[in-house]
Amino acid sequence: MRQAGTYSGIVNGGMSGRTGPHLLPLARIKKIMKRSGEDVKMISGEAPIIFSKACELFIEELTKRSWMVTVQGKRRTLHKEDVASAVIATDIFDFLVNVVSDSGSIANDSDDHTPVVMER
């Protein structure tokens, strides 16, 4: 008999203590996954669940780092500039530097689904 893997708790809602609906819409995640490339045709039911959890963790981490910038500025409201500062200050968020470097790019690019090409 095969034993449950590392991700089985996420798939069953066990790691977050939730067994009900997910925090992020799985249909939307699946749509984004399919749009990622022409080669992506079939996606299992579990894959969007894993992506949903990964997105939750990503949002939590970026929010925590952004909040630290907010607190350092002696404010109690998180602003997009705080997010940009957190992205620039954190190596693991280097892939977002181009997104936050232009002040209007976050709002203006929300409808544009073309990938950002980063040069090094």
C-alpha positions in Angstrom: 0.0 0.0 0.0 1.3 3.4 -0.9 1.8 5.9 1.9 0.6 9.5 1.8 3.2 11.9 0.4 4.3 15.3 1.6 1.5 17.1 -0.3 -1.4 14.9 0.7 -2.2 17.1 3.7 -2.5 20.1 1.3 -4.6 18.2 -1.1 -7.0 17.1 1.6 -7.0 20.5 3.4 -5.1 19.1 6.3 -2.1 21.4 6.5 -4.1 24.5 6.8 -6.7 22.9 9.0 -9.3 23.5 6.4 -11.2 20.9 4.5 -13.7 23.3 2.8 -13.2 25.7 0.0 -9.8 27.1 -0.8 -8.7 30.6 -0.2 -8.0 31.2 -3.9 -10.3 30.2 -6.7 -9.0 26.9 -8.2 -10.7 27.5 -11.5 -8.9 30.8 -12.0 -5.5 29.1 -11.0 -6.2 26.4 -13.6 -7.0 29.0 -16.2 -3.7 30.8 -15.6 -1.8 27.4 -15.7 -3.4 26.5 -19.0 -2.5 30.0 -20.4 1.2 29.5 -19.4 2.0 27.7 -22.6 0.6 25.9 -25.6 2.1 22.6 -24.4 0.0 22.7 -21.2 -3.1 20.8 -22.2 -4.1 18.6 -19.2 -3.9 19.5 -15.6 -4.7 17.1 -12.8 -7.2 18.1 -10.1 -4.5 18.2 -7.4 -2.1 20.6 -9.2 -4.2 23.8 -8.8 -4.6 22.9 -5.1 -0.8 22.9 -4.7 -0.5 26.1 -6.6 -3.2 27.7 -4.4 -1.3 26.8 -1.3 2.0 28.1 -2.9 0.2 31.4 -3.8 -1.1 31.7 -0.2 2.4 31.3 1.2 3.9 33.7 -1.4 1.3 36.4 -0.5 1.9 35.9 3.2 5.7 36.2 2.9 5.5 39.3 0.7 3.0 40.8 3.0 5.2 40.2 6.1 8.2 41.8 4.4 6.1 44.7 3.1 4.7 45.2 6.6 8.2 45.4 8.1 8.9 48.3 5.7 5.6 49.9 6.7 6.5 49.7 10.4 10.0 51.0 9.8 8.3 54.1 8.2 6.2 54.5 11.4 3.0 54.0 9.5 0.0 51.7 10.0 -1.2 51.4 6.4 0.7 49.2 3.9 1.2 51.0 0.6 2.3 49.8 -2.8 5.6 51.6 -2.2 6.2 49.3 0.8 5.6 46.3 -1.4 8.1 47.7 -4.0 10.7 48.3 -1.2 10.3 44.8 0.1 10.7 43.3 -3.4 13.8 45.3 -4.1 15.3 44.5 -0.7 14.7 40.8 -0.9 16.7 38.6 -3.3 14.1 35.9 -3.6 11.7 38.5 -5.1 14.2 39.6 -7.8 11.8 38.3 -10.5 9.3 41.0 -9.5 11.8 44.0 -9.6 10.6 45.0 -13.2 7.0 44.8 -12.1 7.4 47.2 -9.2 10.1 49.4 -10.6 7.6 51.5 -12.7 5.2 53.3 -10.4 2.2 52.8 -12.7 3.1 49.3 -14.0 1.1 47.4 -11.3 -2.2 49.0 -12.1 -1.6 49.3 -15.8 -0.4 45.8 -16.4 -3.2 44.0 -14.5 -5.1 43.3 -17.8 -1.9 42.5 -19.8 -1.2 38.8 -19.5 2.0 38.8 -21.4 5.0 37.5 -19.5 7.7 39.9 -18.4 11.1 39.1 -20.0 13.9 39.8 -17.5 17.4 40.5 -18.7 20.5 39.9 -16.6 
